[in-house]
Amino acid sequence: MSSTPRSMATTSTAAMSSTKTKAGILNQPRSVWAVFFACVIAFMGLGLVDPILPAIANNLHATHSEVTLLFTSYNAVMAVAMLITGAISTRIGIKRTLIIGIIVIALFSGLGGFSNSIWTLVGLRGGWGLGNALFVATALAAIVSLSTSGTAQAIILYEAAIGLGISVGPLLGGWLGAISWRGPFLGVAALMVVAFFGLITLMPKTNSKSKSFVKSKASLLDPFRALKHRSLLIFGIGAALYNFGFFTLLAYAPFVMGLDIHGIGYVFLGWGILLAFTSVFMAPKLQQWFGTVKSMCSMLILFALLLLAMGIWTSTQWVVIACVILAGALLGNNNTLITTAVMNAAPVERSTASAAYSFLRFLGGTIAPFLSGKLAEWYLPSTPFIVGAGFVLLSVVFIGFNYRYLKHVDEVEVGH
């Protein structure tokens, strides 16, 4: 595989690339698989909670906009915490940072299962966001750094973990949520305990001499310095705008589906399956055929059209359900494409690039959930989807207008 003579490269590049991708994804160090499985469990948390949003509103006597604050507090804390993940991980090590993140998630999700107030639950979700920030940013950097198959394939593996977690989560969340709305919160805590022991036993201790990790201690200012690179800033702002649509779908769509907890779980199961499949198998092909940035913009345009359709036919149940499921395919492609682009956007450490980008990205996720609930209360149930579509289209316009600063991303991928 890796010993193929260069003379054959010009005639079989595409075939070899496909073969290498398959081998690279499966042929990983044990430490990569440890982080992978922990990622699957961590991202189950997002899908686990989604089917119970209407149940939380009913049981805690909360409005839809108050329930969407569960996403707002989560994303707000995670956005800010992303700025310190590099400084922490380069001082205490990747493994310890991942383990601390898992412990914090388990603690706050477990406490959430015993809360009796929407405002207590909103606060606990903020703590959950802190743990997720420590885990998510570090996990991406760990998989990319530890993988022996290159950045692009490592990112595909990371996105596959996200997709698997998101797809299985709603099914488990629907099952646990049918018993009690507290079930998914306690379920996340239990799964985090499993992830904790998985990392403790499977991931080797890392040290500063390991070539796979950052060689010097990161500064709290590094993410801000990284945003001086125009390409990284553009992707971050574009993702913040796109996340308006993403979290409108995630936080608000369950309220207009007219389904019970099991039904919402099955819808988001389909969404997650398509997200996982396209992030692994379709996104690399689109990247190879059309380039990263152009493929990303195409997915965003199609996603905006789906949101617009949901806005036009909000009262038609099957249209909303079909659009949510189909959106999984578009979001799976886009997530892999934009993560790959960010990793190659600027000449900075990958963990720093991830922190800087995630800070901007989750700012969009902070505002969108609460805004979608309020827009529905102020105007019409369809308004959040239409506004979300507008923000997604704005991200495409913004990226397209600044494309001259992003051309090198596709050139880097060709170089690989």
C-alpha positions in Angstrom: 0.0 0.0 0.0 2.4 2.7 1.2 5.2 1.1 -0.7 3.5 1.5 -4.1 6.1 2.9 -6.6 5.7 6.6 -7.5 5.7 5.7 -11.2 2.3 4.2 -10.8 0.8 7.2 -9.1 -0.2 9.1 -12.3 -2.3 6.1 -13.6 -3.9 4.9 -10.4 -4.2 7.8 -8.0 -7.9 7.6 -7.5 -7.9 3.8 -7.0 -5.0 3.9 -4.6 -6.6 6.8 -2.7 -9.8 4.8 -2.2 -7.9 1.7 -1.1 -5.6 3.7 1.2 -8.6 5.4 2.8 -10.2 2.0 3.7 -7.0 0.6 5.1 -6.1 3.8 6.9 -9.4 4.0 8.7 -9.2 0.5 10.0 -5.5 0.3 10.7 -5.2 2.7 13.7 -3.2 2.5 16.9 -5.1 1.3 20.0 -5.1 4.8 21.5 -7.0 6.1 18.5 -9.7 3.5 18.9 -9.9 4.3 22.6 -10.6 7.9 21.8 -13.0 6.9 19.0 -15.2 4.8 21.2 -15.2 7.5 23.9 -16.3 10.0 21.2 -19.2 7.8 20.2 -20.4 7.7 23.8 -19.8 11.4 24.3 -21.9 12.4 21.3 -24.7 10.0 22.3 -25.4 12.7 24.8 -26.5 15.2 22.2 -29.0 12.8 20.6 -30.1 11.2 23.9 -31.6 14.5 25.1 -33.2 15.7 21.9 -36.3 13.4 21.9 -37.3 14.6 25.4 -37.3 18.3 24.8 -41.2 18.5 24.7 -41.4 16.2 27.7 -39.1 18.5 29.7 -41.3 21.5 28.8 -44.4 19.6 30.0 -43.0 18.2 33.2 -41.1 21.3 34.3 -43.9 23.7 33.1 -41.5 25.6 30.8 -42.0 27.4 27.6 -40.4 26.2 24.4 -37.9 29.1 24.4 -37.0 28.3 28.0 -36.3 24.6 27.1 -34.1 25.7 24.2 -31.9 27.4 26.7 -30.6 23.9 27.4 -28.7 24.3 24.2 -27.9 27.9 24.7 -26.2 27.5 28.1 -24.4 24.4 26.8 -23.0 26.1 23.7 -22.2 29.3 25.5 -20.0 27.7 28.1 -18.5 25.4 25.5 -17.6 28.3 23.2 -15.7 30.1 25.9 -14.2 27.0 27.3 -12.8 26.1 23.9 -10.4 29.0 24.3 -8.7 27.3 27.3 -8.6 23.7 26.1 -5.2 24.1 24.5 -3.6 25.7 27.5 -5.0 22.9 29.7 -4.2 19.9 27.5 -0.6 21.0 26.8 0.0 21.3 30.6 -1.6 18.2 32.0 -1.6 16.0 28.9 -4.1 14.8 26.3 -5.2 11.8 28.3 -5.8 13.6 31.5 -7.7 16.4 29.7 -10.0 13.8 28.1 -10.6 12.0 31.4 -11.4 15.3 33.2 -13.8 16.2 30.4 -15.6 12.8 30.8 -15.8 13.2 34.6 -17.4 16.7 34.3 -19.9 15.5 31.7 -20.9 12.5 33.9 -21.2 14.7 37.0 -23.4 17.5 35.5 -25.6 15.1 33.4 -26.1 12.9 36.4 -27.1 16.0 38.5 -29.4 17.0 35.7 -31.3 13.8 36.1 -32.3 14.8 39.6 -33.2 18.5 39.0 -36.7 19.8 39.5 -36.4 23.2 37.9 -35.8 24.3 34.3 -33.4 27.0 35.5 -31.4 24.4 37.5 -31.3 22.2 34.5 -30.1 25.1 32.3 -27.3 25.8 34.7 -26.3 22.1 34.8 -26.2 22.0 31.0 -23.7 24.8 31.1 -21.4 22.6 33.3 -22.0 19.8 30.8 -20.8 22.2 28.1 -17.6 22.7 30.0 -16.9 19.0 30.1 -17.8 18.6 26.5 -15.4 21.5 25.5 -12.5 19.8 27.3 -13.3 16.5 25.6 -14.4 17.4 22.1 -11.5 19.8 21.2 -8.9 17.5 22.7 -10.4 14.4 21.1 -10.2 15.8 17.6 -6.6 16.9 18.2 -5.8 13.5 19.7 -7.2 11.5 16.8 -5.6 13.6 14.2 -2.3 13.6 16.0 -2.2 9.9 16.9 -3.5 8.6 13.6 -1.0 7.0 11.3 -3.2 7.5 8.2 -3.1 11.3 7.6 -5.2 14.2 8.6 -8.1 13.7 6.1 -8.7 10.1 7.1 -8.3 10.8 10.8 -11.0 13.5 10.5 -13.3 11.0 8.7 -12.8 8.7 11.7 -13.7 11.5 14.1 -16.8 12.4 12.1 -17.8 8.8 12.0 -17.6 8.6 15.8 -19.8 11.8 16.0 -22.3 10.2 13.5 -22.5 6.9 15.3 -23.0 8.6 18.6 -25.7 11.0 17.2 -27.5 8.2 15.4 -27.7 5.7 18.3 -28.3 8.4 20.9 -31.9 9.3 19.9 -33.0 5.7 19.9 -31.6 5.1 23.4 -33.0 8.6 24.4 -36.4 7.7 23.2 -36.4 4.4 25.0 -35.1 5.9 28.3 -37.3 9.1 27.9 -40.4 7.0 27.6 -39.7 5.7 31.1 -38.9 9.2 32.4 -37.5 12.5 31.0 -34.8 12.0 33.6 -33.6 8.7 32.1 -31.5 10.2 29.2 -29.6 12.4 31.6 -28.8 9.5 33.9 -28.1 7.4 30.8 -25.4 9.9 29.7 -23.8 9.8 33.1 -23.7 6.0 33.0 -22.2 5.9 29.5 -19.5 8.4 30.5 -18.5 6.0 33.2 -18.0 3.4 30.5 -16.0 5.9 28.4 -13.9 6.7 31.5 -12.8 3.1 32.1 -12.2 2.7 28.3 -9.8 5.6 28.2 -8.1 4.6 31.4 -7.4 1.1 30.2 -6.9 1.5 26.4 -5.2 4.8 26.0 -1.5 4.9 26.9 0.0 7.6 29.1 1.4 10.4 27.0 4.3 12.7 27.7 5.8 15.9 26.4 8.4 13.8 24.4 5.8 12.2 22.3 6.0 13.4 18.7 2.2 13.0 18.4 1.4 15.9 20.6 2.1 19.6 21.0 5.7 20.2 22.0 5.3 23.4 23.9 2.8 24.8 26.3 -0.1 26.7 24.7 -1.0 30.2 25.7 -4.5 31.3 26.4 -4.0 33.9 23.7 -3.1 31.3 21.0 -6.7 30.9 19.7 -7.0 34.6 19.3 -3.6 34.8 17.5 -4.8 32.0 15.3 -7.8 34.0 14.2 -5.4 36.6 12.7 -5.2 34.1 9.8 -7.9 35.2 7.5 -8.8 31.7 6.3 -9.4 30.3 9.9 -11.5 33.4 10.8 -13.6 33.0 7.6 -14.4 29.4 8.3 -15.2 30.2 12.0 -17.6 33.0 11.1 -19.1 30.9 8.3 -19.7 28.0 10.8 -21.3 30.4 13.3 -23.8 31.5 10.7 -24.4 27.9 9.5 -25.0 26.8 13.2 -28.0 29.1 13.3 -29.7 26.6 10.9 -28.2 23.5 12.5 -29.4 24.3 16.0 -32.7 25.6 14.8 -33.3 22.1 13.4 -31.9 20.3 16.5 -33.6 22.4 19.2 -36.8 23.6 17.6 -37.9 20.9 15.1 -39.0 18.4 17.9 -41.7 20.9 19.0 -43.4 21.0 15.6 -43.2 17.3 14.6 -46.3 16.3 16.6 -44.7 13.0 17.7 -44.2 11.3 21.0 -40.8 10.6 22.5 -40.3 7.3 20.6 -41.3 9.0 17.4 -38.9 11.9 17.8 -36.2 9.3 18.6 -36.8 7.4 15.4 -36.7 10.5 13.3 -33.4 11.6 14.7 -32.1 8.1 14.5 -32.6 8.3 10.7 -31.1 11.8 10.7 -28.0 10.4 12.6 -27.6 7.4 10.4 -27.5 9.5 7.2 -25.1 11.9 9.0 -22.7 9.1 9.9 -22.9 7.4 6.5 -22.3 10.6 4.4 -19.5 11.9 6.7 -17.5 8.7 6.1 -18.3 7.6 2.6 -19.7 10.5 0.6 -17.8 13.6 1.9 -14.4 12.3 0.8 -15.7 11.6 -2.7 -17.2 15.1 -2.9 -13.9 16.5 -1.7 -12.0 14.6 -4.3 -14.3 15.5 -7.2 -15.2 19.1 -6.5 -12.9 20.4 -3.8 -13.5 21.0 -0.1 -14.8 24.6 -0.2 -17.1 24.2 -3.3 -18.6 21.0 -1.9 -19.2 22.6 1.4 -21.0 25.5 -0.1 -23.2 23.2 -2.2 -24.2 21.3 1.0 -25.0 24.5 2.8 -27.2 25.7 -0.1 -29.2 22.4 -0.1 -29.5 22.6 3.7 -30.9 26.1 3.5 -33.5 24.9 0.9 -34.5 22.1 3.3 -35.0 24.6 6.1 -37.0 26.9 3.8 -39.2 23.9 2.9 -39.8 23.3 6.6 -40.7 26.9 7.0 -43.2 26.8 4.1 -44.8 23.5 5.1 -44.4 23.6 8.9 -47.9 22.3 9.5 -47.4 19.3 7.2 -46.0 16.7 9.4 -44.5 14.4 6.8 -42.6 17.2 5.2 -41.0 18.3 8.4 -40.0 14.7 9.3 -38.6 14.0 5.8 -36.6 17.3 5.8 -35.1 16.5 9.2 -34.0 13.1 8.1 -32.6 14.3 4.7 -30.8 17.1 6.5 -28.6 14.4 8.2 -27.0 13.6 4.8 -26.2 17.2 4.1 -24.9 17.9 7.6 -22.7 14.8 7.6 -21.0 15.9 4.4 -20.6 19.5 5.6 -19.2 18.6 9.0 -16.5 16.4 7.5 -15.7 19.0 4.8 -15.5 22.0 7.1 -13.5 20.2 9.8 -11.0 19.1 7.2 -10.8 22.6 5.9 -10.2 24.0 9.3 -7.4 21.6 10.0 -5.6 22.8 6.9 -6.6 26.5 7.0 -3.8 28.0 8.9 -0.2 27.2 9.9 -1.0 26.7 13.6 -1.2 23.7 15.9 -4.3 21.6 15.1 -5.5 21.8 18.7 -5.2 25.6 18.5 -7.0 25.8 15.2 -9.8 23.6 16.5 -10.2 25.8 19.7 -10.3 29.0 17.7 -12.8 27.7 15.1 -15.0 26.0 17.8 -15.2 29.2 19.8 -16.8 31.0 16.8 -18.8 28.1 15.7 -20.5 27.6 19.1 -21.4 31.3 19.4 -23.9 30.7 16.6 -25.1 27.6 18.5 -25.5 29.8 21.6 -27.9 32.3 20.0 -29.8 30.2 17.6 -31.8 27.8 20.0 -33.2 30.5 22.2 -33.8 32.8 19.3 -35.7 30.1 17.4 -38.1 29.6 20.4 -38.7 33.3 20.8 -39.3 33.8 17.1 -42.0 31.1 17.2 -43.6 32.9 20.3 -43.4 36.3 18.7 -44.4 35.5 15.1 -45.3 32.1 13.6 -44.2 28.5 14.1 -42.6 28.6 10.7 -40.5 31.7 11.4 -37.5 30.0 13.0 -37.0 27.8 10.0 -37.1 30.6 7.5 -34.7 32.7 9.6 -32.4 29.7 10.0 -32.4 29.2 6.2 -31.5 32.9 5.8 -28.5 32.6 8.1 -27.2 29.4 6.3 -27.5 31.2 3.0 -25.6 34.1 4.5 -22.8 31.8 5.4 -22.5 30.7 1.8 -22.4 34.3 0.6 -19.7 35.1 3.2 -17.5 32.1 2.3 -18.0 32.8 -1.4 -17.1 36.4 -1.1 -13.9 35.5 0.7 -13.0 32.5 -1.4 -9.7 34.0 -2.6 -8.4 33.5 1.0 -9.5 29.8 1.0 -8.1 28.5 -2.2 -5.0 27.0 -0.5 -7.2 24.6 1.5 -8.1 22.7 -1.7 -4.4 22.8 -2.8 -3.3 21.3 0.5 -5.8 18.4 0.0 -4.5 17.8 -3.5 -1.0 17.7 -2.1 -2.0 14.9 0.2 
